[in-house]
Amino acid sequence: MGQHRRRSTPRRRFLAPTLLTALSALTVAAVVTGMHSLSPSEATAASSPTRTSPTAAAPASAPAPTAPAATAETASTSPLAEPTPSSTPSPAADTPTPTPTPTPTPTPTPTATTAPATRTVSLGTTAAAPATSESSTVGALFSGSVAAGNHFCTASVVHSATGNLLLTAAHCLSSTDGVVFAPGYRNGTAPYGTWQVTAVHTTTGWSQKGDQDEDFAILETAPHNGRKIEDVVGANRLGTDEPFDATVRLYGYPADSESPSLCTNTTDKQATYQRVIDCPSYPAGTSGGPWINTATGDVVGAIGGYQQGGDTDDVSYSAYFDHTIATLYSQAEAAASAS
């Protein structure tokens, strides 16, 4: 099977021997000539069977296939011998395979970062506070006798049903030992008398963690000569949840001065629970000084909070007054009523 076949010739009558001999010689010569005219590969094919895959081999009894030689070549197991299917054109060897153009990835537009707003500093003017009904509610805290150079912080009277409460910074004191308050103190004298501090109320946030956002304290005082302090000098109402841009009068007793200082300026927001104000010359001793809103008359802060009031004399801070101090105030008032 698969060998080169000559086309069959039609039957003829028997010819004479001489003629038959001549015809045989011509036939042999033609065969030899035909074999030499074959290509090397065809000659090889004429002398050896074509390799086929086992699945393509036909049974011995089957008729010879009439498929063209390409079928046998396609069945070859040699990768190099396998032709490319006619339905898929084979690219030329020197034609580069086109590289798919990648879909460009959109470059994300950066989100604009808002720079922190630069706070405009407008220093107020600090001067000695005049003697007024308001300044008389502000006084100095003393440890021991009321004498020049012996005061350490500032406090103010805050209105209450009990009439005996003060407001100051929590960092000013942790006990009541020997602490007295002198409202309206000036030049070594206490024109309205002195009141003994009997209790200190602070938040658990301050007492347990020193939370600067809760750096405020409510103090209880004992009567002096049978009178409550609010009955003598009056008081400022506690203001909570008031705007950060309030204009206030800031009072304080510098440790090196024997009279209170006063500065009026607009406050600003230093942090979520911190107010800030620019007033020159508020050094140590002014902690606890009240921030009295010029529009409402409420006390909306006390020097303290961030950096326990600030690390420069020209900038002061206060914890923001909201429900936290309102709760502390109610607790202090209840305790004072019960005592």
C-alpha positions in Angstrom: 0.0 0.0 0.0 1.1 3.5 -0.7 3.8 2.5 -3.2 4.1 4.4 -6.5 1.7 2.8 -9.0 1.8 3.0 -12.8 -1.5 3.6 -14.5 -2.8 0.3 -15.9 -2.9 -0.1 -19.7 -5.8 -1.6 -21.8 -5.5 -5.1 -22.8 -4.0 -5.7 -26.4 -3.7 -8.7 -28.7 -0.5 -10.8 -28.4 2.2 -9.4 -30.6 5.1 -11.1 -32.3 8.0 -12.1 -30.1 10.4 -9.6 -31.7 8.0 -6.8 -31.3 7.3 -8.0 -27.8 10.9 -8.0 -26.9 11.4 -4.5 -28.2 8.3 -3.3 -26.3 9.6 -4.8 -23.1 12.9 -3.0 -23.4 11.2 0.3 -24.0 9.0 -0.3 -21.0 12.0 -1.0 -18.7 13.7 2.1 -20.0 10.7 4.2 -19.3 10.4 2.9 -15.8 14.1 3.7 -15.1 13.7 7.1 -16.6 10.6 7.8 -14.5 12.3 6.8 -11.3 15.2 9.2 -12.0 12.8 12.0 -12.6 11.4 11.8 -9.1 12.4 14.2 -6.4 14.6 12.7 -3.6 11.6 12.7 -1.3 9.4 11.1 -3.8 12.0 8.5 -4.6 12.3 7.7 -0.9 8.5 7.4 -0.8 8.6 5.0 -3.7 10.9 2.7 -1.8 9.6 2.9 1.7 6.1 3.2 3.2 4.8 6.6 4.5 4.6 6.8 8.4 1.1 7.1 9.6 -0.4 7.4 13.0 -1.8 4.2 14.5 -5.3 5.6 14.5 -5.0 6.4 10.8 -4.0 2.9 9.7 -6.6 1.2 7.6 -7.4 -2.5 8.1 -5.6 -4.9 5.7 -8.8 -5.9 4.0 -9.9 -2.3 3.4 -9.6 -0.8 -0.1 -6.7 1.5 -0.7 -7.5 5.1 0.4 -7.7 7.7 -2.4 -6.8 10.7 -0.2 -4.0 12.8 -1.4 -0.5 12.5 0.0 -1.1 15.6 2.2 -3.4 13.4 4.4 -0.5 11.1 5.2 1.7 14.1 5.9 -0.9 15.7 8.3 -1.0 12.5 10.2 2.7 12.6 10.9 3.6 12.9 14.6 6.6 15.1 13.8 5.9 18.7 15.0 8.1 20.1 12.2 6.2 18.1 9.6 2.7 19.3 10.6 1.4 21.8 8.1 -0.6 24.8 9.3 -4.3 24.3 8.6 -5.3 26.0 5.3 -8.0 27.9 7.1 -5.5 29.7 9.3 -2.9 31.6 7.3 0.6 31.1 8.7 2.4 34.5 9.3 5.7 35.0 7.6 8.7 34.1 9.7 10.1 37.6 9.6 6.8 39.3 10.4 6.7 40.3 14.1 3.7 39.2 16.0 1.7 42.3 16.9 1.7 43.1 20.6 -1.8 43.9 21.9 -2.0 47.5 22.9 -2.8 47.6 26.6 -5.7 49.6 27.8 -4.3 52.6 29.6 -5.2 52.6 33.3 -6.7 56.0 34.3 -4.4 57.9 36.6 -6.4 58.8 39.7 -6.8 62.5 40.3 -5.1 63.3 43.6 -7.5 64.6 46.2 -6.7 68.1 47.1 -5.4 68.4 50.6 -6.7 71.3 52.5 -3.9 72.9 54.4 -4.7 73.9 58.0 -6.0 77.4 58.2 -3.4 79.8 59.5 -4.8 81.6 62.5 -4.6 85.3 62.4 -3.0 86.5 65.6 -4.5 89.8 66.9 -3.1 90.5 70.3 -5.4 92.2 72.7 -4.2 94.9 75.1 -3.4 93.8 78.6 -3.6 96.2 81.5 -4.4 96.3 85.1 -8.1 95.4 85.6 -10.2 98.3 87.0 -12.2 97.8 90.1 -15.7 96.9 88.9 -18.5 94.7 90.0 -17.3 92.1 87.5 -13.7 92.2 88.6 -14.8 91.8 92.2 -16.0 88.3 91.4 -12.4 87.4 90.4 -9.8 86.7 93.0 -6.6 85.0 93.9 -6.1 81.6 95.5 -3.6 81.6 98.4 -1.9 78.8 100.3 -1.8 80.0 103.9 -2.0 83.7 104.8 -3.2 86.3 102.4 0.0 88.2 101.8 2.0 89.6 98.9 3.7 87.0 96.8 1.7 84.2 98.4 -1.0 83.6 95.7 -0.6 80.8 93.1 -3.7 80.7 90.9 -6.8 82.6 89.9 -10.5 81.7 90.5 -13.9 83.3 90.1 -17.3 83.0 91.7 -19.8 81.0 89.6 -23.6 81.4 90.2 -25.2 78.5 92.1 -28.3 77.8 94.2 -26.0 77.3 97.1 -24.1 80.6 96.5 -20.7 79.2 97.5 -19.1 77.8 94.4 -15.9 78.9 92.6 -14.5 78.0 89.1 -10.8 77.4 88.5 -8.4 75.1 86.6 -8.1 71.5 87.8 -4.3 71.6 87.6 -4.3 74.4 90.2 -4.9 72.3 93.3 -5.8 68.7 94.3 -6.5 69.3 98.0 -8.0 72.0 100.2 -5.3 72.1 102.8 -4.9 75.8 103.9 -6.3 77.1 100.6 -8.3 80.4 100.8 -9.9 82.6 98.2 -9.7 86.4 98.2 -12.1 88.1 95.7 -11.0 91.5 94.4 -7.5 91.1 96.0 -5.3 94.1 95.4 -1.9 95.2 96.7 -1.8 92.9 99.7 -5.4 93.5 100.8 -8.6 91.5 100.6 -11.3 94.2 100.4 -14.2 91.6 100.5 -12.7 89.2 103.0 -11.4 85.6 102.5 -13.2 82.3 102.1 -11.9 78.9 103.0 -12.0 76.3 100.3 -13.6 73.1 101.6 -13.9 70.8 98.6 -12.5 70.3 95.1 -14.6 68.7 92.4 -13.0 67.5 89.2 -14.0 65.0 86.5 -12.8 61.4 86.5 -11.1 62.2 83.2 -8.9 64.6 84.9 -8.4 62.8 88.2 -7.6 59.5 86.5 -5.9 60.5 83.3 -5.1 64.2 83.5 -7.3 64.9 80.5 -6.4 68.4 79.3 -9.9 68.7 77.8 -11.3 68.5 81.3 -8.9 70.8 83.0 -11.5 72.6 85.1 -12.6 72.4 88.7 -15.5 73.5 90.9 -14.6 74.5 94.5 -16.8 74.7 97.5 -16.2 77.5 100.1 -17.3 77.9 103.7 -19.2 81.0 104.8 -17.2 84.0 106.0 -18.6 85.8 108.9 -21.9 84.0 108.3 -22.2 85.1 104.7 -21.9 83.2 101.5 -19.5 84.5 99.0 -22.0 85.0 96.2 -24.1 87.1 98.5 -21.1 89.5 99.0 -19.6 89.9 95.5 -22.1 88.4 93.1 -21.3 85.7 90.5 -21.0 84.9 86.8 -23.3 82.3 85.2 -21.7 79.2 83.7 -21.9 79.3 79.9 -21.8 76.0 77.9 -21.7 75.2 74.2 -21.1 78.8 73.3 -19.4 79.7 69.9 -15.6 79.5 69.6 -15.4 83.0 68.2 -16.7 84.7 71.3 -15.2 88.0 72.4 -14.3 87.7 76.1 -12.7 89.6 78.9 -9.8 87.6 80.3 -8.9 88.1 83.9 -5.8 86.7 85.8 -3.5 87.3 88.7 0.1 87.0 87.6 2.3 85.5 90.3 4.6 88.5 90.2 1.8 91.1 90.4 -0.5 92.1 93.3 -3.4 93.2 91.1 -5.4 91.4 88.4 -4.7 91.8 84.7 -7.5 92.3 82.0 -7.4 91.7 78.3 -10.3 91.7 75.8 -10.0 89.7 72.6 -11.9 87.2 70.4 -11.3 83.5 71.1 -10.6 80.8 68.5 -10.8 77.1 68.2 -7.5 75.4 68.9 -8.9 71.8 68.9 -12.3 70.1 69.2 -12.4 70.8 72.9 -9.9 73.7 73.3 -10.3 77.4 73.0 -7.4 79.7 72.4 -6.9 83.5 72.9 -4.0 85.9 72.2 -3.4 88.2 75.1 0.1 89.3 76.1 1.6 89.0 79.6 -0.4 86.1 81.1 2.3 84.2 83.0 2.2 81.7 85.8 -0.4 82.5 88.4 -3.1 83.4 85.9 -4.2 79.8 85.5 -7.9 79.4 86.4 -8.7 83.0 85.3 -12.2 83.3 83.9 -13.1 84.0 80.2 -16.3 86.2 80.5 -18.3 86.5 77.3 -18.8 90.3 76.6 -22.1 89.6 74.8 -23.8 87.3 77.4 -21.8 87.9 80.6 -21.4 84.1 81.0 -18.1 82.5 81.9 -17.2 80.3 79.0 -13.6 79.2 79.9 -10.8 79.2 82.5 -7.1 79.5 81.7 -5.9 75.8 81.5 -6.4 73.0 79.2 -3.7 72.6 76.5 -0.2 72.8 78.1 -2.1 73.7 81.3 -2.9 77.1 79.9 0.0 77.5 77.4 3.8 77.6 77.4 4.0 81.2 76.3 2.8 84.3 78.2 1.1 85.7 75.1 -1.2 82.7 74.2 -3.7 81.2 76.6 -6.0 78.1 76.3 -9.1 76.8 78.0 -10.9 73.5 77.8 -14.2 73.9 75.9 -17.2 74.2 78.2 -19.9 71.7 77.2 -22.0 69.0 78.9 -19.0 67.7 80.7 -18.5 70.7 82.9 -22.3 71.2 83.2 -22.5 67.7 84.7 -19.6 68.4 87.1 -21.2 71.7 88.1 -24.5 69.9 88.9 -22.7 67.3 91.0 -20.8 70.0 92.9 -24.0 72.0 93.5 -25.7 68.8 94.8 -22.8 68.1 97.1 -22.8 71.6 98.4 -26.5 71.5 99.1 -26.0 68.3 101.1 -23.2 69.6 103.2 
